[in-house]
Amino acid sequence: MSQSSVRSGSIHAVSTVPSRSADTVSVRVPCWDDVTRTLRLDVVDLDASTDEIRFHGHVIGFISRDGRLFRANAGTRFESSTECGHYFLWDEAAAMLINAFGIPLDA
């Protein structure tokens, strides 16, 4: 097990993340200045329909298959995550998690 620590505003969250192999994917995120930026995310398959999404080793949320849609849940633990919406594309759900977690897009 590895432990990750995430600082978001005045909230400091620590979650224990089991060591699983992750696939790295690039996600294109449209920004407020009409520029599309690309970020690399690590994706861990939790089961047949749910992926855990990590950014620089920190869990930022989960994407679940919900019929024909993808459901984005922001949070470090699936049980206590907050639903962010349903999307037709996996990339749109991932972009929402990036925005919901407050990852700076100018880096």
N, CA, C and O atoms as a MOPAC input file, in Angstrom:
PM7 MOZYME 1SCF
protein

 N      0.84100 1    -1.17000 1     0.00000 1
 C      0.00000 1     0.00000 1     0.00000 1
 C      0.89000 1     1.23700 1     0.00000 1
 O      1.93000 1     1.27200 1     0.65800 1
 N      0.47300 1     2.23000 1    -0.73300 1
 C      1.16100 1     3.50800 1    -0.70800 1
 C      0.19700 1     4.55600 1    -0.22100 1
 O     -1.01500 1     4.42200 1    -0.38400 1
 N      0.73500 1     5.60700 1     0.38200 1
 C     -0.12300 1     6.64700 1     0.92600 1
 C      0.06300 1     7.90200 1     0.10400 1
 O      1.19200 1     8.29400 1    -0.19100 1
 N     -1.04400 1     8.54000 1    -0.27000 1
 C     -0.96200 1     9.77200 1    -1.03600 1
 C     -1.60300 1    10.88600 1    -0.24400 1
 O     -2.53300 1    10.66100 1     0.53100 1
 N     -1.10000 1    12.08800 1    -0.44300 1
 C     -1.61100 1    13.24500 1     0.26000 1
 C     -1.95600 1    14.31400 1    -0.75900 1
 O     -1.15900 1    14.60400 1    -1.65200 1
 N     -3.14500 1    14.90400 1    -0.63200 1
 C     -3.60800 1    15.90700 1    -1.58400 1
 C     -3.99000 1    17.15400 1    -0.80700 1
 O     -4.70200 1    17.06400 1     0.19300 1
 N     -3.52900 1    18.31200 1    -1.25200 1
 C     -3.89500 1    19.56300 1    -0.60900 1
 C     -4.76000 1    20.34400 1    -1.57800 1
 O     -4.32500 1    20.65800 1    -2.68600 1
 N     -5.97700 1    20.66000 1    -1.17300 1
 C     -6.92000 1    21.40100 1    -1.99900 1
 C     -7.47700 1    22.54500 1    -1.16800 1
 O     -8.31000 1    22.32800 1    -0.28900 1
 N     -7.02400 1    23.75300 1    -1.44000 1
 C     -7.47400 1    24.89500 1    -0.65800 1
 C     -7.03200 1    24.72600 1     0.77600 1
 O     -5.84400 1    24.54100 1     1.03800 1
 N     -7.96500 1    24.78700 1     1.71200 1
 C     -7.62100 1    24.62900 1     3.11900 1
 C     -7.86900 1    23.20000 1     3.60300 1
 O     -7.69800 1    22.90200 1     4.78500 1
 N     -8.26800 1    22.33300 1     2.69700 1
 C     -8.55800 1    20.94700 1     3.06100 1
 C     -7.34700 1    20.08900 1     2.74100 1
 O     -6.78200 1    20.19100 1     1.65200 1
 N     -6.95100 1    19.25500 1     3.66800 1
 C     -5.82000 1    18.35100 1     3.46500 1
 C     -6.34100 1    16.93100 1     3.58700 1
 O     -6.75500 1    16.51000 1     4.66800 1
 N     -6.32300 1    16.19000 1     2.48800 1
 C     -6.86200 1    14.83200 1     2.49000 1
 C     -5.74100 1    13.82700 1     2.28300 1
 O     -4.86700 1    14.03500 1     1.44200 1
 N     -5.75900 1    12.75700 1     3.03000 1
 C     -4.79100 1    11.68400 1     2.87500 1
 C     -5.56500 1    10.41300 1     2.58300 1
 O     -6.49900 1    10.06100 1     3.30300 1
 N     -5.16600 1     9.72400 1     1.51300 1
 C     -5.83500 1     8.46200 1     1.20300 1
 C     -4.79400 1     7.38400 1     0.96900 1
 O     -3.71900 1     7.65300 1     0.43300 1
 N     -5.11500 1     6.17400 1     1.36900 1
 C     -4.23800 1     5.03900 1     1.14300 1
 C     -4.63500 1     4.39300 1    -0.17200 1
 O     -5.78700 1     4.00500 1    -0.36800 1
 N     -3.67000 1     4.28400 1    -1.06600 1
 C     -3.93600 1     3.78200 1    -2.40900 1
 C     -3.23600 1     2.44200 1    -2.57600 1
 O     -2.01100 1     2.37500 1    -2.47400 1
 N     -3.98700 1     1.36900 1    -2.83300 1
 C     -3.34100 1     0.08700 1    -3.07900 1
 C     -2.45400 1     0.16300 1    -4.31400 1
 O     -2.79400 1     0.83800 1    -5.28600 1
 N     -1.33100 1    -0.52200 1    -4.27700 1
 C     -0.42600 1    -0.51500 1    -5.41800 1
 C     -0.98500 1    -1.41900 1    -6.51100 1
 O     -0.94300 1    -2.64400 1    -6.39600 1
 N     -1.49900 1    -0.81700 1    -7.55400 1
 C     -2.01600 1    -1.53700 1    -8.71600 1
 C     -1.33400 1    -0.95400 1    -9.93600 1
 O     -0.87600 1     0.18900 1    -9.91100 1
 N     -1.26600 1    -1.73000 1   -10.99800 1
 C     -0.68000 1    -1.19400 1   -12.21600 1
 C     -1.67000 1    -0.23700 1   -12.87100 1
 O     -2.87500 1    -0.48900 1   -12.90100 1
 N     -1.14300 1     0.85500 1   -13.39100 1
 C     -1.98300 1     1.87900 1   -14.00600 1
 C     -1.55800 1     2.09100 1   -15.44700 1
 O     -0.37800 1     1.99700 1   -15.78300 1
 N     -2.53800 1     2.37800 1   -16.29200 1
 C     -2.26500 1     2.77700 1   -17.66900 1
 C     -2.24300 1     4.29600 1   -17.70600 1
 O     -3.04600 1     4.94300 1   -17.03500 1
 N     -1.34300 1     4.86500 1   -18.47500 1
 C     -1.26600 1     6.31300 1   -18.60400 1
 C     -1.96500 1     6.73400 1   -19.88800 1
 O     -1.69900 1     6.18700 1   -20.95800 1
 N     -2.86300 1     7.71300 1   -19.77300 1
 C     -3.57500 1     8.23500 1   -20.93600 1
 C     -3.40900 1     9.75200 1   -20.97600 1
 O     -3.19400 1    10.38900 1   -19.94400 1
 N     -3.50800 1    10.31200 1   -22.15500 1
 C     -3.48200 1    11.76300 1   -22.31900 1
 C     -4.90500 1    12.24500 1   -22.54700 1
 O     -5.64200 1    11.68400 1   -23.35900 1
 N     -5.28400 1    13.29400 1   -21.81800 1
 C     -6.62700 1    13.85100 1   -21.93100 1
 C     -6.50700 1    15.30200 1   -22.37000 1
 O     -5.74300 1    16.07800 1   -21.79600 1
 N     -7.27300 1    15.65600 1   -23.39900 1
 C     -7.30300 1    17.03900 1   -23.88300 1
 C     -8.38700 1    17.79600 1   -23.13400 1
 O     -9.54400 1    17.37700 1   -23.08800 1
 N     -7.98700 1    18.93000 1   -22.54300 1
 C     -8.90900 1    19.72000 1   -21.72700 1
 C     -9.01600 1    21.12500 1   -22.30800 1
 O     -8.01900 1    21.84300 1   -22.36500 1
 N    -10.22500 1    21.53400 1   -22.74700 1
 C    -10.39400 1    22.90200 1   -23.22700 1
 C    -10.32700 1    23.87400 1   -22.05300 1
 O    -10.90200 1    23.61900 1   -20.99400 1
 N     -9.62800 1    24.97900 1   -22.24400 1
 C     -9.42900 1    25.96500 1   -21.18100 1
 C    -10.17800 1    27.24700 1   -21.49000 1
 O    -10.66900 1    27.44700 1   -22.60100 1
 N    -10.25900 1    28.11100 1   -20.48900 1
 C    -10.99100 1    29.37200 1   -20.61000 1
 C    -10.41400 1    30.29000 1   -21.67200 1
 O    -11.13700 1    31.12800 1   -22.21000 1
 N     -9.13200 1    30.15700 1   -21.99200 1
 C     -8.49300 1    31.04300 1   -22.96900 1
 C     -8.52100 1    30.46900 1   -24.38300 1
 O     -7.69600 1    30.83400 1   -25.22000 1
 N     -9.47600 1    29.56800 1   -24.65000 1
 C     -9.66100 1    28.93900 1   -25.96100 1
 C     -8.46000 1    28.12200 1   -26.42000 1
 O     -8.27600 1    27.90400 1   -27.61700 1
 N     -7.65700 1    27.67700 1   -25.48700 1
 C     -6.52100 1    26.81400 1   -25.78400 1
 C     -6.82900 1    25.44100 1   -25.19900 1
 O     -7.35400 1    25.33400 1   -24.09100 1
 N     -6.50400 1    24.40500 1   -25.93900 1
 C     -6.69700 1    23.04400 1   -25.44000 1
 C     -5.36400 1    22.53600 1   -24.91200 1
 O     -4.35900 1    22.54100 1   -25.62200 1
 N     -5.36600 1    22.10500 1   -23.67300 1
 C     -4.15200 1    21.58200 1   -23.05700 1
 C     -4.28800 1    20.07200 1   -22.88700 1
 O     -5.39400 1    19.54100 1   -22.78600 1
 N     -3.16200 1    19.40400 1   -22.85700 1
 C     -3.14300 1    17.96000 1   -22.69400 1
 C     -2.48700 1    17.61400 1   -21.36300 1
 O     -1.38100 1    18.06700 1   -21.06500 1
 N     -3.18400 1    16.80500 1   -20.56900 1
 C     -2.65100 1    16.33700 1   -19.28800 1
 C     -2.57800 1    14.82100 1   -19.31100 1
 O     -3.38900 1    14.15600 1   -19.95600 1
 N     -1.59900 1    14.28400 1   -18.60100 1
 C     -1.44800 1    12.83500 1   -18.50500 1
 C     -2.08100 1    12.35300 1   -17.20700 1
 O     -1.78200 1    12.86700 1   -16.12900 1
 N     -2.94800 1    11.37200 1   -17.31900 1
 C     -3.61800 1    10.77100 1   -16.17200 1
 C     -3.27400 1     9.28900 1   -16.09900 1
 O     -3.04400 1     8.64400 1   -17.12200 1
 N     -3.24000 1     8.76300 1   -14.89500 1
 C     -3.08100 1     7.32700 1   -14.69400 1
 C     -4.45300 1     6.74100 1   -14.42600 1
 O     -5.23100 1     7.28000 1   -13.63800 1
 N     -4.74200 1     5.63300 1   -15.08800 1
 C     -6.05900 1     4.99200 1   -14.98200 1
 C     -5.87200 1     3.56500 1   -14.47500 1
 O     -5.10600 1     2.78500 1   -15.04100 1
 N     -6.58500 1     3.24000 1   -13.40100 1
 C     -6.54300 1     1.90100 1   -12.81300 1
 C     -7.93500 1     1.29300 1   -12.93200 1
 O     -8.91600 1     1.88900 1   -12.48600 1
 N     -8.02400 1     0.10700 1   -13.53100 1
 C     -9.30800 1    -0.59800 1   -13.61600 1
 C     -9.64200 1    -1.18600 1   -12.25700 1
 O     -8.91700 1    -2.04100 1   -11.74900 1
 N    -10.74600 1    -0.72700 1   -11.66700 1
 C    -11.18800 1    -1.29500 1   -10.39000 1
 C    -12.06100 1    -2.51200 1   -10.61500 1
 O    -11.96900 1    -3.49300 1    -9.87600 1
 N    -12.91000 1    -2.45500 1   -11.63200 1
 C    -13.73700 1    -3.59000 1   -12.03100 1
 C    -14.11700 1    -3.38300 1   -13.49600 1
 O    -13.56300 1    -2.51300 1   -14.16800 1
 N    -15.04700 1    -4.17300 1   -13.98100 1
 C    -15.39700 1    -4.13200 1   -15.40400 1
 C    -15.97800 1    -2.78900 1   -15.85200 1
 O    -15.93400 1    -2.46100 1   -17.03800 1
 N    -16.52500 1    -2.00700 1   -14.90400 1
 C    -17.17900 1    -0.76400 1   -15.32200 1
 C    -16.66400 1     0.48600 1   -14.61400 1
 O    -17.18500 1     1.57400 1   -14.85800 1
 N    -15.66300 1     0.36700 1   -13.74900 1
 C    -15.19200 1     1.52400 1   -12.98600 1
 C    -13.68100 1     1.68400 1   -13.09300 1
 O    -12.92800 1     0.72400 1   -12.92900 1
 N    -13.24800 1     2.91900 1   -13.37300 1
 C    -11.83200 1     3.27500 1   -13.43500 1
 C    -11.51400 1     4.26900 1   -12.33600 1
 O    -12.29800 1     5.17700 1   -12.06000 1
 N    -10.35700 1     4.09400 1   -11.70700 1
 C     -9.85500 1     5.07600 1   -10.74700 1
 C     -8.91400 1     5.99400 1   -11.51100 1
 O     -8.03600 1     5.52300 1   -12.23500 1
 N     -9.09200 1     7.30900 1   -11.35500 1
 C     -8.31100 1     8.28800 1   -12.10300 1
 C     -7.33700 1     8.96800 1   -11.15100 1
 O     -7.73000 1     9.47000 1   -10.09800 1
 N     -6.05600 1     8.98000 1   -11.53400 1
 C     -5.00300 1     9.59800 1   -10.71700 1
 C     -4.26000 1    10.65300 1   -11.52700 1
 O     -4.09000 1    10.52600 1   -12.73900 1
 N     -3.82300 1    11.69100 1   -10.82900 1
 C     -2.99300 1    12.73200 1   -11.43600 1
 C     -1.77000 1    12.89200 1   -10.54300 1
 O     -1.89500 1    13.25400 1    -9.37300 1
 N     -0.59100 1    12.62500 1   -11.09000 1
 C      0.67000 1    12.65500 1   -10.33100 1
 C      0.59000 1    11.79200 1    -9.07400 1
 O      1.07900 1    12.18900 1    -8.01500 1
 N     -0.02500 1    10.61500 1    -9.18700 1
 C     -0.09000 1     9.67500 1    -8.08700 1
 C     -1.21900 1     9.88800 1    -7.09600 1
 O     -1.41000 1     9.06600 1    -6.19900 1
 N     -1.97100 1    10.97000 1    -7.23500 1
 C     -3.06900 1    11.27000 1    -6.32400 1
 C     -4.40500 1    10.91100 1    -6.97500 1
 O     -4.63900 1    11.24300 1    -8.13700 1
 N     -5.27300 1    10.24200 1    -6.23700 1
 C     -6.60200 1     9.90200 1    -6.74700 1
 C     -7.42500 1    11.18000 1    -6.82600 1
 O     -7.57000 1    11.89400 1    -5.83300 1
 N     -7.97200 1    11.47100 1    -8.02700 1
 C     -8.82000 1    12.65200 1    -8.19000 1
 C    -10.28100 1    12.28000 1    -8.40300 1
 O    -11.16200 1    13.13000 1    -8.27300 1
 N    -10.54600 1    11.01700 1    -8.72900 1
 C    -11.93100 1    10.61600 1    -8.93400 1
 C    -12.05300 1     9.27200 1    -9.61800 1
 O    -11.09600 1     8.50900 1    -9.74600 1
 N    -13.28800 1     9.01700 1   -10.05600 1
 C    -13.62700 1     7.73100 1   -10.64400 1
 C    -14.54500 1     7.94900 1   -11.83800 1
 O    -15.36500 1     8.86700 1   -11.84700 1
 N    -14.39700 1     7.09400 1   -12.84600 1
 C    -15.29200 1     7.12700 1   -14.00400 1
 C    -15.92800 1     5.74900 1   -14.11200 1
 O    -15.24100 1     4.73200 1   -14.20700 1
 N    -17.26200 1     5.74000 1   -14.09700 1
 C    -18.01200 1     4.48500 1   -14.17100 1
 C    -18.86500 1     4.46800 1   -15.42700 1
 O    -19.38600 1     5.49900 1   -15.85300 1
 N    -19.00000 1     3.29800 1   -16.00800 1
 C    -19.89700 1     3.10500 1   -17.13900 1
 C    -21.32000 1     3.04500 1   -16.59000 1
 O    -21.59900 1     2.27000 1   -15.67500 1
 N    -22.21700 1     3.85400 1   -17.14100 1
 C    -23.60900 1     3.90600 1   -16.68200 1
 C    -24.49500 1     3.82100 1   -17.92000 1
 O    -24.92600 1     4.83900 1   -18.46200 1
 N    -24.76100 1     2.58800 1   -18.35900 1
 C    -25.50000 1     2.40200 1   -19.60800 1
 C    -24.64400 1     2.85600 1   -20.78600 1
 O    -23.54600 1     2.33900 1   -20.99500 1
 N    -25.14200 1     3.81800 1   -21.55300 1
 C    -24.39200 1     4.34400 1   -22.69100 1
 C    -23.54000 1     5.55400 1   -22.32300 1
 O    -22.85100 1     6.11800 1   -23.17200 1
 N    -23.59100 1     5.94600 1   -21.06500 1
 C    -22.89200 1     7.14900 1   -20.62000 1
 C    -21.75500 1     6.80600 1   -19.65800 1
 O    -21.66400 1     5.68600 1   -19.15400 1
 N    -20.89000 1     7.79400 1   -19.41500 1
 C    -19.83300 1     7.68100 1   -18.42400 1
 C    -20.14200 1     8.64900 1   -17.28800 1
 O    -20.38300 1     9.83300 1   -17.52600 1
 N    -20.13700 1     8.14900 1   -16.05500 1
 C    -20.43700 1     8.96300 1   -14.87600 1
 C    -19.12600 1     9.34000 1   -14.20100 1
 O    -18.31500 1     8.47000 1   -13.88400 1
 N    -18.91700 1    10.64700 1   -13.97900 1
 C    -17.72600 1    11.14600 1   -13.29800 1
 C    -18.04600 1    11.37400 1   -11.83200 1
 O    -19.02300 1    12.04800 1   -11.50400 1
 N    -17.22800 1    10.81400 1   -10.94800 1
 C    -17.35900 1    11.00200 1    -9.50000 1
 C    -16.04300 1    11.55700 1    -8.97800 1
 O    -15.00500 1    10.90300 1    -9.08300 1
 N    -16.08200 1    12.76100 1    -8.41400 1
 C    -14.87700 1    13.39200 1    -7.87800 1
 C    -14.68700 1    12.99100 1    -6.42800 1
 O    -15.65200 1    12.92100 1    -5.66700 1
 N    -13.45200 1    12.72800 1    -6.04400 1
 C    -13.13400 1    12.37900 1    -4.66200 1
 C    -12.01900 1    11.35800 1    -4.60700 1
 O    -11.68300 1    10.73100 1    -5.61100 1
 N    -11.45200 1    11.19700 1    -3.42700 1
 C    -10.32900 1    10.27800 1    -3.27300 1
 C    -10.76500 1     8.86100 1    -2.92400 1
 O     -9.97900 1     7.92300 1    -3.05900 1
 N    -12.02200 1     8.69100 1    -2.47100 1
 C    -12.57000 1     7.36600 1    -2.17200 1
 C    -13.90400 1     7.21900 1    -2.88500 1
 O    -14.73500 1     8.12700 1    -2.85100 1
 N    -14.10900 1     6.08100 1    -3.53000 1
 C    -15.32800 1     5.87700 1    -4.31100 1
 C    -16.57800 1     5.98500 1    -3.44800 1
 O    -17.58600 1     6.54700 1    -3.87500 1
 N    -16.51000 1     5.44200 1    -2.22700 1
 C    -17.67800 1     5.41800 1    -1.34400 1
 C    -18.15700 1     6.82300 1    -0.97900 1
 O    -19.35100 1     7.03200 1    -0.76100 1
 N    -17.24300 1     7.77800 1    -0.91000 1
 C    -17.61100 1     9.13300 1    -0.49600 1
 C    -17.45000 1    10.15800 1    -1.61900 1
 O    -17.44300 1    11.36200 1    -1.36400 1
 N    -17.32100 1     9.68700 1    -2.85400 1
 C    -17.13400 1    10.60300 1    -3.98400 1
 C    -18.43800 1    11.31400 1    -4.34000 1
 O    -19.52900 1    10.84100 1    -4.01900 1
 N    -18.30500 1    12.45500 1    -5.00500 1
 C    -19.43700 1    13.27900 1    -5.39600 1
 C    -19.64400 1    13.19500 1    -6.90300 1
 O    -18.70500 1    13.38900 1    -7.67400 1
 N    -20.86400 1    12.90900 1    -7.31700 1
 C    -21.16100 1    12.80900 1    -8.74700 1
 C    -21.05200 1    14.17800 1    -9.40500 1
 O    -21.59900 1    15.16500 1    -8.91300 1
 N    -20.33100 1    14.22100 1   -10.53500 1
 C    -20.11500 1    15.47500 1   -11.27000 1
 C    -20.94000 1    15.55000 1   -12.54300 1
 O    -21.07100 1    16.62700 1   -13.12500 1
 N    -21.49600 1    14.43600 1   -12.98400 1
 C    -22.30800 1    14.45500 1   -14.18900 1
 C    -22.12200 1    13.21900 1   -15.03700 1
 O    -21.28700 1    12.36200 1   -14.74900 1
 N    -22.92700 1    13.14200 1   -16.10300 1
 C    -22.87900 1    12.04700 1   -17.06900 1
 C    -22.42400 1    12.59700 1   -18.41200 1
 O    -22.81100 1    13.69800 1   -18.80200 1
 N    -21.60000 1    11.82700 1   -19.12000 1
 C    -21.01100 1    12.29700 1   -20.37500 1
 C    -21.04200 1    11.18600 1   -21.41000 1
 O    -20.99500 1    10.00200 1   -21.07600 1
 N    -21.12200 1    11.58800 1   -22.67500 1
 C    -21.11800 1    10.61200 1   -23.76400 1
 C    -19.72900 1    10.03400 1   -23.99400 1
 O    -19.59700 1     8.88300 1   -24.40900 1
 N    -18.68700 1    10.82900 1   -23.72500 1
 C    -17.31700 1    10.39800 1   -23.97000 1
 C    -16.55000 1    10.26000 1   -22.66500 1
 O    -16.74300 1    11.04600 1   -21.73700 1
 N    -15.68000 1     9.26000 1   -22.59600 1
 C    -14.83300 1     9.04800 1   -21.43000 1
 C    -13.95600 1    10.27300 1   -21.18900 1
 O    -13.78000 1    10.69400 1   -20.04500 1
 N    -13.40000 1    10.85400 1   -22.27100 1
 C    -12.52900 1    12.03100 1   -22.15300 1
 C    -13.25100 1    13.21900 1   -21.51800 1
 O    -12.64800 1    13.97400 1   -20.75500 1
 N    -14.54100 1    13.38900 1   -21.82800 1
 C    -15.30500 1    14.49000 1   -21.22300 1
 C    -15.46000 1    14.27700 1   -19.71900 1
 O    -15.37300 1    15.22800 1   -18.94300 1
 N    -15.68700 1    13.03800 1   -19.31200 1
 C    -15.78900 1    12.72900 1   -17.88300 1
 C    -14.45000 1    12.98500 1   -17.18900 1
 O    -14.42100 1    13.52400 1   -16.08200 1
 N    -13.35000 1    12.60600 1   -17.82800 1
 C    -12.02200 1    12.84900 1   -17.25400 1
 C    -11.73400 1    14.33800 1   -17.15300 1
 O    -11.17100 1    14.79100 1   -16.15700 1
 N    -12.11300 1    15.10700 1   -18.17500 1
 C    -11.91000 1    16.56600 1   -18.14500 1
 C    -12.70500 1    17.18700 1   -16.99900 1
 O    -12.22400 1    18.12200 1   -16.35800 1
 N    -13.89800 1    16.69200 1   -16.73100 1
 C    -14.68900 1    17.20800 1   -15.62200 1
 C    -14.00000 1    16.93600 1   -14.29300 1
 O    -14.01200 1    17.79300 1   -13.40900 1
 N    -13.39700 1    15.75500 1   -14.13500 1
 C    -12.67800 1    15.45500 1   -12.89500 1
 C    -11.49200 1    16.39600 1   -12.71000 1
 O    -11.21400 1    16.83500 1   -11.59500 1
 N    -10.80000 1    16.70200 1   -13.79100 1
 C     -9.67200 1    17.63600 1   -13.72600 1
 C    -10.15900 1    18.99800 1   -13.25200 1
 O     -9.54300 1    19.61600 1   -12.38400 1
 N    -11.25900 1    19.46000 1   -13.81900 1
 C    -11.81100 1    20.76200 1   -13.41600 1
 C    -12.35600 1    20.72000 1   -11.99700 1
 O    -12.15800 1    21.66900 1   -11.23800 1
 N    -13.04200 1    19.63700 1   -11.62100 1
 C    -13.63600 1    19.53000 1   -10.28900 1
 C    -12.56400 1    19.47900 1    -9.20200 1
 O    -12.77600 1    19.97400 1    -8.09400 1
 N    -11.42800 1    18.88900 1    -9.51300 1
 C    -10.36700 1    18.77000 1    -8.52000 1
 C     -9.52300 1    20.04600 1    -8.43500 1
 O     -8.73000 1    20.21700 1    -7.50900 1
 N     -9.70500 1    20.93400 1    -9.41100 1
 C     -8.97100 1    22.20300 1    -9.37600 1
 C     -7.52300 1    22.09600 1    -9.80600 1
 O     -6.67100 1    22.83800 1    -9.31800 1
 N     -7.23800 1    21.17900 1   -10.71600 1
 C     -5.86400 1    21.04300 1   -11.21300 1
 C     -5.54000 1    22.23900 1   -12.09100 1
 O     -6.28300 1    22.51600 1   -13.03300 1
 N     -4.45500 1    22.95900 1   -11.81600 1
 C     -4.10100 1    24.12200 1   -12.64800 1
 C     -3.73600 1    23.68200 1   -14.05900 1
 O     -2.94000 1    22.76300 1   -14.25200 1
 N     -4.32000 1    24.34200 1   -15.02500 1
 C     -4.11400 1    23.95200 1   -16.42100 1
 C     -3.00900 1    24.74400 1   -17.10700 1
 O     -2.75400 1    24.55200 1   -18.29600 1
 N     -2.35800 1    25.62200 1   -16.37500 1
 C     -1.27500 1    26.39700 1   -16.97200 1
 C      0.07800 1    25.77400 1   -16.71100 1
 O      1.10300 1    26.34000 1   -17.09200 1
 N      0.10200 1    24.60800 1   -16.06200 1
 C      1.36400 1    23.94800 1   -15.73800 1
 C      1.86600 1    23.11300 1   -16.89300 1
 O      2.92100 1    22.48700 1   -16.79000 1

